[in-house]
């Protein structure tokens, strides 16, 4: 058990470097590589976190588009069913008036009014139409945001690739270029969230 604890502790603590160990020449490839690796490890994690949050938000937008499209279609179908029932009731009311059955005509008139608007249940044609239009408006906003989030995800992926390449090429230029690409990703993601322009 003690050896397991020691092993875990060694993973999280830095051991003191041997003062007698040979040091690389200043500015040598191995010194520059160590410098980039020390910085890049944490930065890759941050870029990956940004990519993960971006992917989650993109999935949320896709779900909103799909769910609201289905819900709006269902609401419009319900609206159409109410319209058909209202037309049938209007025809029956006209027949009742022609037959002189005013009690039936009055009952049908009230039923027709409920088909047109029923605020208590929200199932009148007026309320259903408003609900469907609201669902479509939310869907349309999600559709506007979605491409920007996709572009941002691509930028974050490229930033990670460039950062990884900076380690292999031992290039501080690529290291800093990855920040520029990630910054572009943040701008694109903020456009996707807030629709600035």
Secondary structure, 3 states (H helix, E strand, C coil): CHHHHHHHHHHHCCCCCCCCCCCCCCCCHHHHHHHHHHHHHHHHHHHHHHHHHHHHHHHHHHHHHHHHHHHHHHHHHHHHHHHHHHHHHHHHHHHHHHHCCHHHHHHHHHHHHHHHCCCCCCCCHHHHHHHHHHHHHHHHHHHHHHHHHHHHHHHHHHHHHHHHHHHHHCCHHHHHHHHHHHHHHHHHHHHHHHCCC
